[in-house]
Amino acid sequence: MERYLNDIAIAFEAILANKIKSILTALGIIFGVAAVISMLAIGNGAQQEILEQMKMVGVNNIIIQPVIETQEVEAEETLQPSNKYSPGLTMSDMEAIREVIPVIRTLSPQITKDTYVVQTGIRRSAKLHGIAPAFFDLFNIQMLSGSMFTEYQQLHGLPVCIISEDLAIRFFSSIQVIGNSIKCGNVWFKIVGVAEKRSVGESTGKLGLSTGQDVIYIPVQTMLLRVENRALITALDLKSDDEEGNKSSLKPNYHQLDKIVVQVDETEHLQQTTKIISRILVRRHQGVIDYEIIVPELLLKQQQRTKDIFNIVLGAIAGISLLVGGIGIMNIMLASVLERIKEIGTRMALGATRKDIVVQFIAESTIISISGGLIGILLGFILSSMVTRFAGILTIVNPGSVIIAFGISVSVGVIFGYMPALRAAQQDPVVSLRSE
């Protein structure tokens, strides 16, 4: 053991005697390990985002939302009037879905309006959501204080609201928020509750959760009675035929609802329920496809597959950079063997065995790799934090990533240092001493 420790000490001395060469040798490992740490951090962050989004939108949810551009269904069951008319996405659609499909656990309408809130002379833009209480369960939104809307408040459309946590902090940091009032547009609402702040990705925002804005929730009946009801239209609201006799078209904002969120009791019922909902809406909208049906679970799984492929590509790039770093170590160590032939011959003449020479050179490459790995891990942490800060991409560096990166750096040192070590051990002491 003492003999091996002496070989390692000699390796340290050789590295310190050639600082610049050692630093240049370690650069490939430093950047390779940093790349591995960063790529794994991005992959872990993407995985965490997907899990959070799945939790937010609910794994058993189906979202129905309107589309502006319409198209007609060519099917036998489609009605064929001379001028097709769709009432848009309405509360009646939601009730029809509730009555027909038995596997539905709960559902909620949603009407969203861009507005502004005013309190204590401060005005801010906000999102106003008209919803049913089931909305909070559907999207796993927790109440922080206060209570949910009562049945009486919902039925009679009373001016009550639940505000988001950030809005409560901004306007009511020093006073009691529950029971206070806030002006939203031209209507004053009494605050009955505060909901948690949600931080969601762009894709989740498209599925019904607001991002980056203050949010106010009110009963859907309150929205229809006191704010707006876009469904109050008749056939007269259709645009007139133009002079060329083209078919009339609907106004782009005729939908009463912006979303219907449906939750089924079991995940295996998602596909069949989606088909039934589609058939119901085709009949109710007289063949006009002015809506789309989204299954968030399938959408997020597809997004997960895309990110997995992206992470594999990034991991391969990081692996290649480590491979290049290992080849760099091997090349420089081979060159070092040729430069140090006389030193090798002197050691062997003084009693060093071929095994001692192998241990010395493997120790040199391993020490360089370990040093590069440690610096690379630190650089990987820095790069990951910079990606999060400047690119807004969530990164998570976990202990497993650090262990993997460090293990790879040690392995690279041992594997790519073995050939130069073997080359050094095979030198003839007599020939080595004669070399200049």
Backbone torsions as a table, in degrees:
resi	resn	phi	psi	omega
1	MET	NA	-42.4	-179.6
2	GLU	-62.0	-35.1	179.6
3	ARG	-64.1	-43.2	179.9
4	TYR	-67.0	-38.8	177.6
5	LEU	-62.6	-36.3	177.3
6	ASN	-65.5	-39.7	177.5
7	ASP	-62.6	-41.1	179.2
8	ILE	-66.7	-38.3	177.7
9	ALA	-63.0	-39.7	177.1
10	ILE	-64.3	-37.5	177.9
11	ALA	-62.6	-42.5	176.7
12	PHE	-59.5	-44.6	-179.6
13	GLU	-62.0	-39.4	179.7
14	ALA	-65.3	-39.1	178.8
15	ILE	-66.1	-44.4	-179.6
16	LEU	-66.8	-29.0	179.1
17	ALA	-75.2	-18.2	179.7
18	ASN	-128.8	64.0	-172.9
19	LYS	-61.6	-49.1	-176.1
20	ILE	-61.2	-46.3	179.8
21	LYS	-61.9	-40.4	-179.7
22	SER	-65.2	-41.0	179.2
23	ILE	-64.5	-45.6	179.2
24	LEU	-62.9	-37.2	177.9
25	THR	-64.1	-37.6	-176.3
26	ALA	-78.4	-15.3	-174.9
27	LEU	-58.2	-43.1	179.9
28	GLY	-59.8	-41.4	178.5
29	ILE	-68.1	-41.2	-178.9
30	ILE	-57.6	-52.0	-177.2
31	PHE	-71.9	-32.9	178.1
32	GLY	-65.4	-46.9	178.8
33	VAL	-65.6	-41.0	177.6
34	ALA	-60.2	-39.8	178.6
35	ALA	-65.5	-42.0	178.7
36	VAL	-62.2	-46.7	179.2
37	ILE	-59.3	-47.0	-177.2
38	SER	-64.5	-45.0	-178.1
39	MET	-65.5	-42.8	177.4
40	LEU	-64.9	-35.6	178.5
41	ALA	-65.4	-42.1	177.8
42	ILE	-64.5	-42.3	178.2
43	GLY	-63.3	-43.5	177.7
44	ASN	-63.8	-39.3	178.1
45	GLY	-64.2	-42.2	178.5
46	ALA	-63.3	-41.3	178.2
47	GLN	-62.2	-43.3	179.3
48	GLN	-64.3	-39.1	178.7
49	GLU	-62.5	-44.2	179.7
50	ILE	-61.6	-44.1	179.4
51	LEU	-62.7	-41.0	178.7
52	GLU	-65.7	-41.6	180.0
53	GLN	-66.7	-39.1	177.1
54	MET	-61.4	-40.2	179.2
55	LYS	-65.8	-39.1	-176.7
56	MET	-70.2	-48.7	-173.9
57	VAL	-84.2	-13.5	178.6
58	GLY	84.0	129.7	-175.1
59	VAL	-75.0	-19.0	-177.5
60	ASN	-108.0	17.8	-175.8
61	ASN	-90.6	149.5	170.8
62	ILE	-126.5	131.9	-177.5
63	ILE	-115.3	126.4	176.5
64	ILE	-110.3	126.1	-179.9
65	GLN	-141.1	153.2	-177.1
66	PRO	-75.0	157.5	170.7
67	VAL	-123.7	150.8	-176.9
68	ILE	-77.4	-50.9	179.9
69	GLU	-77.6	132.4	-176.6
70	THR	-109.8	155.2	173.8
71	GLN	-142.1	158.2	-176.2
72	GLU	-101.6	143.0	178.9
73	VAL	-85.6	131.1	176.7
74	GLU	-100.2	90.9	-178.7
75	ALA	-146.9	159.2	-177.6
76	GLU	-64.4	-33.1	-176.3
77	GLU	-79.4	-9.7	-177.0
78	THR	-74.5	134.7	177.4
79	LEU	-71.8	150.8	-175.8
80	GLN	-127.5	63.7	175.6
81	PRO	-74.0	165.3	-178.4
82	SER	-65.8	-35.4	178.8
83	ASN	-134.1	99.3	-173.6
84	LYS	-66.3	140.1	-178.0
85	TYR	-134.3	128.5	176.4
86	SER	-116.1	134.9	177.7
87	PRO	-76.0	-4.0	-177.2
88	GLY	84.5	-175.1	-179.9
89	LEU	-80.0	117.5	-171.9
90	THR	-128.9	171.3	174.8
91	MET	-61.9	-31.9	179.0
92	SER	-64.3	-36.2	175.5
93	ASP	-59.6	-43.9	-178.9
94	MET	-62.8	-43.2	-179.9
95	GLU	-66.1	-37.1	178.3
96	ALA	-64.1	-41.4	177.9
97	ILE	-64.1	-42.1	-179.9
98	ARG	-61.4	-41.2	-175.2
99	GLU	-73.8	-34.0	-171.4
100	VAL	-85.4	-36.8	-170.8
101	ILE	-101.5	114.2	-175.7
102	PRO	-78.1	-19.9	-174.6
103	VAL	-84.7	4.4	179.5
104	ILE	-76.1	127.3	178.0
105	ARG	-82.0	-47.6	178.8
106	THR	-161.8	165.8	177.1
107	LEU	-156.2	161.1	-177.3
108	SER	-149.5	139.5	171.1
109	PRO	-81.1	166.0	175.1
110	GLN	-150.0	127.3	172.8
111	ILE	-121.2	125.9	-176.3
112	THR	-116.5	137.3	-179.5
113	LYS	-140.0	132.1	172.2
114	ASP	-75.2	128.5	-176.5
115	THR	-147.7	-162.9	175.8
116	TYR	-140.5	154.0	177.4
117	VAL	-118.5	146.0	-179.6
118	VAL	-128.6	131.5	176.8
119	GLN	-158.2	131.7	-180.0
120	THR	50.5	40.1	176.3
121	GLY	79.0	1.8	-179.8
122	ILE	-104.0	133.1	-180.0
123	ARG	-119.0	132.2	-180.0
124	ARG	-138.6	150.2	174.6
125	SER	-73.4	151.5	-176.9
126	ALA	-156.5	167.1	173.6
127	LYS	-106.9	128.8	178.0
128	LEU	-106.8	122.4	-179.4
129	HIS	-114.1	122.5	169.4
130	GLY	-92.2	119.0	-171.2
131	ILE	-141.0	172.5	166.6
132	ALA	-101.8	157.0	-179.3
133	PRO	-55.3	-27.6	-180.0
134	ALA	-62.0	-19.7	179.9
135	PHE	-56.0	-39.2	-177.6
136	PHE	-67.2	-36.1	176.6
137	ASP	-73.2	-37.8	-178.5
138	LEU	-61.7	-38.4	-177.5
139	PHE	-108.4	14.6	175.0
140	ASN	53.7	44.8	177.4
141	ILE	-94.7	125.3	-176.4
142	GLN	-92.9	142.3	173.4
143	MET	-84.2	129.6	179.7
144	LEU	-90.0	-34.4	178.5
145	SER	-158.6	165.9	-179.7
146	GLY	79.8	-156.4	-175.5
147	SER	-139.6	166.6	176.8
148	MET	-77.5	166.4	177.5
149	PHE	-61.7	138.4	175.9
150	THR	-81.2	163.9	179.4
151	GLU	-62.5	-36.7	179.6
152	TYR	-65.6	-43.5	179.6
153	GLN	-62.8	-38.2	-180.0
154	GLN	-69.9	-46.9	-174.6
155	LEU	-63.3	-39.5	-175.4
156	HIS	-98.5	3.7	176.4
157	GLY	61.6	43.8	-178.7
158	LEU	-70.2	150.9	-178.1
159	PRO	-78.8	72.5	178.1
160	VAL	-120.8	157.7	-177.4
161	CYS	-150.5	160.3	169.7
162	ILE	-119.1	128.0	-176.4
163	ILE	-108.2	158.9	179.2
164	SER	-75.0	160.0	-175.9
165	GLU	-59.7	-43.6	-177.9
166	ASP	-65.9	-33.1	177.5
167	LEU	-68.9	-38.9	178.2
168	ALA	-64.5	-41.0	179.6
169	ILE	-66.6	-39.4	-175.7
170	ARG	-69.4	-40.3	-173.4
171	PHE	-102.6	-23.7	-172.6
172	PHE	-130.8	39.4	-177.0
173	SER	-67.3	-28.9	-174.8
174	SER	-113.5	1.1	-179.7
175	ILE	-132.1	165.9	-180.0
176	GLN	-67.8	126.3	-176.7
177	VAL	-85.8	-41.9	-178.0
178	ILE	-67.6	128.8	-178.8
179	GLY	93.8	-14.2	176.7
180	ASN	-78.8	174.2	-178.4
181	SER	-123.0	153.3	178.1
182	ILE	-140.3	140.3	-179.3
183	LYS	-94.0	125.5	179.4
184	CYS	-122.7	110.9	-171.8
185	GLY	67.0	-119.7	178.8
186	ASN	-108.8	12.1	-174.8
187	VAL	-119.5	135.6	174.4
188	TRP	-91.3	131.8	179.5
189	PHE	-119.5	140.4	174.3
190	LYS	-86.8	130.9	-177.8
191	ILE	-82.8	122.2	179.5
192	VAL	-111.5	-9.2	-178.8
193	GLY	-165.9	163.7	176.6
194	VAL	-126.9	128.2	-179.7
195	ALA	-105.2	156.4	-178.5
196	GLU	-65.1	152.6	176.6
197	LYS	-78.0	135.3	178.6
198	ARG	-109.0	135.8	175.0
199	SER	-118.4	105.2	-172.8
200	VAL	-125.3	160.6	179.1
201	GLY	-78.5	174.1	-176.6
202	GLU	-62.5	-43.4	-178.4
203	SER	-63.2	-37.1	178.2
204	THR	-69.5	-35.3	177.6
205	GLY	-59.0	-36.1	179.4
206	LYS	-69.5	-18.2	-177.8
207	LEU	-92.6	3.4	173.7
208	GLY	127.4	-6.1	179.5
209	LEU	-103.0	133.4	-177.9
210	SER	-76.8	144.6	179.2
211	THR	-126.9	136.6	170.2
212	GLY	73.4	10.5	-179.4
213	GLN	-136.1	157.4	172.2
214	ASP	-69.6	141.8	-173.4
215	VAL	-124.3	138.3	175.2
216	ILE	-126.7	129.9	178.2
217	TYR	-108.1	132.3	176.0
218	ILE	-132.5	159.5	176.2
219	PRO	-60.0	143.6	-177.3
220	VAL	-61.1	-34.4	178.8
221	GLN	-67.2	-33.8	175.4
222	THR	-64.6	-40.8	177.7
223	MET	-61.0	-44.6	-177.3
224	LEU	-69.6	-36.6	-175.9
225	LEU	-85.4	-36.8	-169.4
226	ARG	-111.7	-17.9	-177.2
227	VAL	-111.2	-69.5	176.4
228	GLU	-161.5	152.5	174.8
229	ASN	-136.3	98.2	-175.2
230	ARG	-73.3	-8.9	-177.0
231	ALA	-82.8	-6.8	-178.2
232	LEU	-77.9	70.8	179.6
233	ILE	-131.2	163.5	175.0
234	THR	-131.7	-175.0	178.3
235	ALA	-62.6	-23.1	178.4
236	LEU	-67.1	-19.6	179.4
237	ASP	-76.6	-9.6	176.2
238	LEU	-72.0	144.6	177.5
239	LYS	-67.3	145.3	-179.9
240	SER	-71.1	152.8	175.2
241	ASP	-61.4	141.6	179.8
242	ASP	-79.0	178.7	-174.3
243	GLU	-64.9	-24.7	-178.7
244	GLU	-85.5	-1.6	176.7
245	GLY	83.0	19.1	177.6
246	ASN	-67.7	154.2	-180.0
247	LYS	-65.5	148.2	178.1
248	SER	-73.0	160.4	-179.6
249	SER	-133.8	162.3	-177.2
250	LEU	-85.2	153.5	172.6
251	LYS	-65.2	148.5	-175.6
252	PRO	-71.8	-10.5	-175.5
253	ASN	-119.6	33.6	-175.0
254	TYR	-86.5	-6.0	-179.2
255	HIS	-72.0	132.7	177.0
256	GLN	-72.2	-38.1	-177.8
257	LEU	-112.7	149.6	173.8
258	ASP	-92.7	-23.5	178.4
259	LYS	-158.4	150.9	164.3
260	ILE	-124.6	122.1	-179.2
261	VAL	-106.5	121.3	-176.9
262	VAL	-115.3	135.9	176.0
263	GLN	-120.1	124.5	178.3
264	VAL	-92.8	163.7	-175.0
265	ASP	-75.4	-30.4	-178.9
266	GLU	-135.0	148.0	-178.2
267	THR	-61.5	-35.2	-177.9
268	GLU	-67.0	-12.8	178.7
269	HIS	-88.8	-3.7	-174.9
270	LEU	-59.7	-51.0	-174.0
271	GLN	-64.5	-46.8	-179.2
272	GLN	-66.3	-40.5	178.7
273	THR	-63.5	-38.6	177.7
274	THR	-60.3	-42.0	179.2
275	LYS	-64.8	-41.7	-179.7
276	ILE	-65.8	-43.2	178.1
277	ILE	-59.4	-41.3	179.7
278	SER	-61.4	-43.3	179.8
279	ARG	-65.7	-40.3	178.7
280	ILE	-61.1	-46.8	-176.0
281	LEU	-71.3	-33.6	177.0
282	VAL	-59.8	-43.7	179.7
283	ARG	-69.8	-44.7	-176.6
284	ARG	-69.1	-29.5	-179.4
285	HIS	-98.0	12.0	174.7
286	GLN	55.6	40.6	174.7
287	GLY	83.6	-2.4	178.5
288	VAL	-86.7	116.5	-179.0
289	ILE	-88.3	81.9	179.6
290	ASP	-107.2	31.4	-178.1
291	TYR	-149.9	165.8	172.0
292	GLU	-137.1	148.7	-179.4
293	ILE	-113.2	122.4	-175.8
294	ILE	-117.9	133.4	172.3
295	VAL	-106.0	102.5	-174.9
296	PRO	-56.0	-36.6	-178.4
297	GLU	-60.5	-45.1	-179.9
298	LEU	-67.0	-39.0	179.7
299	LEU	-63.5	-44.4	-178.7
300	LEU	-72.4	-32.2	175.9
301	LYS	-66.8	-38.8	176.2
302	GLN	-63.7	-41.6	177.0
303	GLN	-63.2	-38.5	178.1
304	GLN	-63.0	-42.5	178.9
305	ARG	-62.6	-41.1	178.4
306	THR	-62.5	-43.9	179.7
307	LYS	-67.8	-33.9	177.5
308	ASP	-62.8	-44.1	178.0
309	ILE	-61.9	-43.8	178.8
310	PHE	-60.3	-42.5	-179.9
311	ASN	-66.7	-36.8	177.7
312	ILE	-63.4	-42.8	178.6
313	VAL	-62.6	-46.4	179.2
314	LEU	-63.0	-40.0	178.2
315	GLY	-63.8	-38.8	177.9
316	ALA	-63.6	-41.1	178.0
317	ILE	-62.4	-43.8	178.4
318	ALA	-63.6	-39.6	178.3
319	GLY	-64.0	-39.8	178.1
320	ILE	-63.3	-40.2	179.3
321	SER	-63.6	-36.8	176.0
322	LEU	-68.0	-38.9	177.5
323	LEU	-61.3	-44.0	177.5
324	VAL	-61.5	-40.2	177.3
325	GLY	-61.8	-40.7	177.9
326	GLY	-65.2	-41.6	177.2
327	ILE	-63.6	-37.2	177.0
328	GLY	-61.8	-42.5	177.2
329	ILE	-60.5	-45.2	-177.9
330	MET	-62.8	-44.4	-179.0
331	ASN	-63.8	-45.7	-178.4
332	ILE	-68.0	-37.2	177.9
333	MET	-67.9	-36.2	176.0
334	LEU	-64.0	-42.4	176.9
335	ALA	-64.2	-36.5	179.6
336	SER	-65.5	-35.8	177.9
337	VAL	-61.1	-44.8	179.9
338	LEU	-64.2	-36.0	-179.6
339	GLU	-72.8	-25.6	-172.2
340	ARG	-111.9	27.0	-179.2
341	ILE	-59.2	-42.8	-178.8
342	LYS	-64.2	-39.8	177.8
343	GLU	-62.3	-41.4	179.4
344	ILE	-63.7	-43.3	179.1
345	GLY	-62.7	-39.5	179.1
346	THR	-63.0	-45.0	-179.8
347	ARG	-63.0	-42.1	-178.9
348	MET	-68.7	-33.5	177.7
349	ALA	-68.3	-28.0	-179.7
350	LEU	-88.4	4.7	173.2
351	GLY	115.3	-1.2	178.3
352	ALA	-70.0	135.6	178.3
353	THR	-87.0	169.0	176.7
354	ARG	-60.6	-34.2	178.7
355	LYS	-64.4	-37.6	177.6
356	ASP	-62.6	-41.2	-179.8
357	ILE	-65.1	-42.8	178.3
358	VAL	-60.8	-46.9	-179.8
359	VAL	-60.5	-42.0	-178.6
360	GLN	-60.6	-48.5	-174.9
361	PHE	-74.9	-35.1	174.5
362	ILE	-65.7	-38.6	177.9
363	ALA	-62.0	-41.1	178.8
364	GLU	-60.2	-50.5	-178.3
365	SER	-65.7	-36.4	-179.9
366	THR	-69.1	-41.9	178.4
367	ILE	-62.1	-43.2	177.9
368	ILE	-62.1	-42.1	-179.2
369	SER	-67.4	-41.5	179.0
370	ILE	-64.0	-43.8	178.4
371	SER	-61.7	-46.0	177.3
372	GLY	-62.6	-37.3	178.8
373	GLY	-64.6	-42.9	179.4
374	LEU	-64.1	-44.2	177.5
375	ILE	-65.2	-39.2	179.0
376	GLY	-63.5	-38.1	177.1
377	ILE	-62.2	-45.1	177.9
378	LEU	-61.5	-43.9	178.7
379	LEU	-64.9	-35.7	177.7
380	GLY	-63.0	-41.2	175.4
381	PHE	-60.0	-44.4	-178.5
382	ILE	-64.5	-45.8	179.9
383	LEU	-63.0	-40.1	179.9
384	SER	-63.0	-43.7	178.8
385	SER	-66.4	-34.6	178.2
386	MET	-68.4	-38.6	177.3
387	VAL	-61.7	-43.7	179.1
388	THR	-65.0	-41.7	-174.8
389	ARG	-73.3	-45.0	-172.0
390	PHE	-97.1	-29.3	-179.3
391	ALA	-101.1	-11.2	179.2
392	GLY	71.3	18.7	179.4
393	ILE	-97.2	127.4	179.9
394	LEU	-67.2	128.2	175.4
395	THR	-125.8	140.4	179.5
396	ILE	-131.7	115.2	175.8
397	VAL	-97.1	110.1	179.6
398	ASN	-103.5	164.3	-178.4
399	PRO	-56.5	-33.9	179.4
400	GLY	-60.6	-40.1	179.2
401	SER	-63.2	-42.2	-179.8
402	VAL	-64.7	-43.5	-179.9
403	ILE	-63.5	-43.3	179.3
404	ILE	-61.3	-48.2	-178.2
405	ALA	-62.6	-43.7	-179.3
406	PHE	-67.2	-41.0	178.0
407	GLY	-61.6	-39.6	178.6
408	ILE	-64.6	-42.5	-178.7
409	SER	-63.1	-41.0	177.7
410	VAL	-65.1	-43.4	-179.8
411	SER	-62.2	-41.4	178.4
412	VAL	-60.1	-42.6	179.8
413	GLY	-61.9	-43.8	-178.1
414	VAL	-70.6	-47.5	-174.7
415	ILE	-67.2	-50.6	-176.0
416	PHE	-80.5	-10.3	175.1
417	GLY	-91.2	-10.4	-175.8
418	TYR	-69.9	-43.8	-178.2
419	MET	-62.5	-47.5	175.8
420	PRO	-61.0	-37.0	179.4
421	ALA	-64.6	-41.5	178.8
422	LEU	-65.8	-39.6	178.1
423	ARG	-62.1	-41.0	180.0
424	ALA	-67.5	-39.3	-177.2
425	ALA	-69.9	-21.8	-177.9
426	GLN	-85.8	0.0	-179.7
427	GLN	-69.3	140.4	175.4
428	ASP	-79.4	123.1	-177.0
429	PRO	-56.9	-39.9	-178.0
430	VAL	-65.9	-46.3	179.1
431	VAL	-64.9	-38.9	-179.0
432	SER	-63.1	-40.8	-179.1
433	LEU	-69.2	-27.3	179.9
434	ARG	-80.9	-17.7	-175.6
435	SER	-69.9	149.7	179.0
436	GLU	-107.9	NA	NA
